Amino acid sequence: MEYNKLVRDRIPEIIAADGKKAITRILDDREYLACLEKKLDEETAKYHESKELEELADILEVVYALCKAGGHSVQELLSVYQNKHNECGGFSRKIYLIRKESCSLSLK
């Protein structure tokens, strides 16, 4: 069976434990980033379909890998997240913005 996709680090040994042989190659940095982006789309689609927590964990794993591949630490990512969260908030209040209009104040 052909897969032609990025897999987690332990998948080849899991396949071997099942008595099969995994044919693999190591990606260069450019290919790796492209495959991570594709994997993010794949995992997001799987979450949309299943709504399972395990799929959210897979998305998080890909996000962490993208962060590291981009030369950043997970700690940097969490710091940027916290700063943005502090500045703009999260999504817990379920606010849905319809539009933004100009305020016309009349000063007399």
trRosetta pair geometry for C-beta under 8 A, 3 or more apart (Angstrom, degrees):
i j d omega theta_ij theta_ji phi_ij phi_ji
3 7 7.3 20 136 -50 149 121
5 35 7.0 150 -162 -155 56 108
5 38 7.5 -128 -138 112 94 125
5 39 7.2 127 179 -86 103 90
5 42 7.7 63 -158 -55 140 169
6 27 7.2 -32 -96 -21 100 148
6 32 7.5 100 -104 -140 133 58
6 35 3.9 122 -38 153 125 124
6 36 6.6 -31 56 -69 174 51
6 38 7.4 133 14 71 114 104
6 39 5.2 -66 66 -59 122 131
7 11 4.0 -47 144 22 129 161
7 12 7.8 131 90 -37 131 71
8 11 5.2 119 64 -32 74 101
8 61 7.5 -18 -101 157 109 149
10 13 5.4 -59 -166 47 69 108
10 14 5.8 74 135 -28 86 103
11 14 5.4 -56 -143 37 34 114
11 15 6.3 37 157 -21 67 103
11 22 6.9 129 122 -114 84 157
12 15 5.6 -53 -149 35 32 112
12 16 6.4 33 152 -19 65 105
12 22 4.0 -134 -127 61 78 151
12 24 5.7 -59 -84 -26 129 145
13 16 5.3 -47 -144 37 38 115
13 17 6.3 44 153 -24 65 101
14 17 5.7 -49 -149 32 31 114
14 18 6.8 28 149 -16 60 106
15 18 5.7 -62 -158 37 34 111
15 20 5.0 -73 172 79 87 102
15 21 7.2 47 129 168 114 6
15 22 4.3 104 70 -53 150 107
16 19 7.7 76 -180 -52 35 11
16 20 7.0 -112 -93 70 30 53
16 21 6.9 43 -98 -106 76 45
16 22 6.7 -75 -46 1 82 99
27 31 4.0 -136 -165 97 105 115
27 32 4.3 146 105 -65 126 76
27 35 6.2 -106 -104 8 168 142
28 31 5.1 87 52 15 71 105
28 32 6.8 -131 96 -12 32 94
29 32 5.5 -55 -144 34 28 117
29 33 6.5 28 159 -17 64 102
29 69 7.3 158 -154 -164 82 97
30 33 6.1 -55 -153 34 28 107
30 34 6.5 24 152 -14 63 109
31 34 5.7 -60 -150 40 32 111
31 35 6.0 28 155 -17 69 109
32 35 5.8 -58 -144 39 27 108
32 36 6.3 30 155 -21 64 106
32 69 6.0 -158 123 -133 115 137
33 36 5.6 -53 -146 34 31 113
33 37 6.5 31 155 -18 64 104
33 66 7.6 86 -137 -130 72 76
33 69 5.6 172 -88 144 80 137
33 70 7.8 94 -115 -70 115 74
34 37 5.8 -54 -152 35 31 111
34 38 6.5 29 150 -16 64 107
35 38 5.5 -52 -146 39 36 112
35 39 6.1 41 151 -24 67 106
36 39 5.4 -52 -144 36 32 115
36 40 6.5 40 152 -25 64 99
36 62 6.1 155 -165 -163 82 89
36 65 5.6 -151 -127 110 127 114
36 66 5.1 160 149 -81 136 83
36 69 6.1 -169 -12 19 164 160
37 40 5.6 -45 -151 27 33 114
37 41 6.9 33 150 -15 61 101
37 66 7.4 92 -71 -107 63 122
38 41 5.7 -53 -157 35 36 112
38 42 6.3 37 146 -21 67 107
39 42 5.3 -52 -145 37 35 116
39 43 6.1 30 158 -16 68 106
39 62 5.1 -166 112 -119 108 130
40 43 6.1 -55 -142 40 27 105
40 44 6.2 29 156 -20 63 110
40 59 6.9 73 -143 -141 70 74
40 62 4.8 174 -84 137 74 141
40 63 7.2 91 -113 -67 114 65
40 66 6.9 15 -60 -48 132 139
41 44 5.8 -58 -146 38 27 112
41 45 6.3 29 155 -20 64 106
42 45 5.9 -57 -152 35 27 110
42 46 6.5 26 151 -18 63 106
43 46 5.5 -51 -148 36 35 114
43 47 6.5 38 151 -21 65 101
43 55 6.3 165 -175 -169 79 80
43 58 4.5 -153 -142 118 127 111
43 59 4.8 175 126 -78 125 67
43 62 5.7 -175 20 -8 151 144
44 47 5.6 -51 -150 34 34 111
44 48 6.5 38 150 -22 65 102
44 59 6.1 82 -75 -106 68 119
45 48 5.6 -49 -149 32 34 114
45 49 6.5 31 153 -17 64 106
46 49 5.8 -58 -151 38 32 111
46 50 6.0 -3 164 8 69 114
46 55 4.9 -157 111 -131 98 126
46 58 7.2 -7 75 72 135 147
47 50 6.4 -73 -133 53 26 87
47 51 6.8 74 178 -91 62 27
47 52 7.2 -126 -126 49 62 62
47 55 3.8 174 -86 128 75 128
47 56 6.0 92 -120 -65 131 61
47 58 7.8 -162 -57 59 102 106
47 59 6.2 -12 -38 -40 143 128
48 51 7.7 13 -162 -62 16 66
50 55 5.5 138 64 -25 121 144
51 55 7.8 111 83 43 2 133
52 55 4.9 97 70 1 84 101
52 56 7.6 -148 105 -2 50 84
53 56 5.4 -51 -155 34 43 114
53 57 6.5 47 147 -21 69 100
54 57 5.5 -50 -153 33 36 115
54 58 6.7 39 148 -20 64 100
55 58 5.4 -46 -150 32 39 115
55 59 6.6 44 149 -21 64 99
56 59 5.5 -48 -151 32 37 115
56 60 6.5 40 149 -20 65 103
57 60 5.5 -51 -150 35 34 115
57 61 6.5 40 150 -23 64 101
58 61 5.6 -48 -150 31 35 115
58 62 6.7 32 152 -15 64 103
59 62 5.8 -58 -154 38 33 109
59 63 6.3 34 149 -21 67 106
60 63 5.5 -52 -145 36 33 113
60 64 6.3 35 155 -19 66 103
61 64 5.9 -54 -150 36 29 111
61 65 6.5 28 151 -18 63 107
62 65 5.6 -54 -147 38 33 112
62 66 6.3 37 153 -21 66 103
63 66 5.7 -51 -147 35 31 112
63 67 6.4 37 151 -23 62 104
63 77 7.6 137 148 -171 99 154
64 67 5.5 -52 -151 32 32 117
64 68 6.5 27 154 -13 65 105
64 74 5.4 1 -138 -98 97 113
64 77 7.5 -148 -112 40 59 163
65 68 5.9 -56 -147 40 32 107
65 69 6.0 31 155 -18 67 110
66 69 5.7 -56 -141 41 29 111
66 70 6.2 25 158 -16 63 111
67 70 6.0 -67 -154 39 24 107
67 72 4.9 -81 -179 80 80 104
67 73 7.3 -6 144 124 113 12
67 74 5.9 103 100 -90 148 56
67 76 7.4 170 -176 71 116 99
67 77 4.6 -41 -128 -58 147 137
68 71 7.9 75 179 -49 32 11
68 72 6.9 -105 -86 69 28 57
68 73 7.3 39 -98 -115 73 35
68 74 7.2 -16 -58 -47 93 80
72 76 4.5 -114 -173 75 100 139
72 77 6.1 110 129 -50 125 86
73 76 4.7 108 56 0 76 97
73 77 7.2 -136 100 -1 48 84
74 77 5.3 -50 -153 36 39 117
74 78 6.3 39 150 -19 68 104
75 78 5.7 -53 -146 38 32 110
75 79 6.3 36 152 -22 64 105
76 79 5.6 -55 -149 35 31 114
76 80 6.4 30 154 -16 66 104
77 80 5.9 -56 -150 37 30 108
77 81 6.2 34 150 -21 64 107
78 81 5.3 -49 -145 36 34 118
78 82 6.2 35 155 -21 65 104
79 82 5.8 -51 -146 35 30 110
79 83 6.4 30 154 -17 63 105
80 83 5.8 -54 -147 37 31 111
80 84 6.2 27 156 -15 65 109
81 84 6.0 -64 -150 41 26 107
81 85 6.0 27 154 -21 66 111
82 85 5.5 -54 -142 38 30 114
82 86 6.2 31 157 -20 65 106
83 86 5.8 -55 -147 36 28 110
83 87 6.2 21 156 -14 64 111
84 87 5.7 -59 -143 42 30 108
84 88 5.8 -21 175 25 69 111
85 88 7.1 -73 -123 58 17 75
85 89 6.8 11 -169 -161 55 12
85 90 5.7 12 -141 -66 96 83
89 92 7.9 -111 170 30 101 88
89 93 7.4 -12 159 10 141 118
91 94 7.0 63 164 -79 74 40
91 95 7.9 -131 -146 34 59 76
97 100 7.1 0 -179 -52 121 86
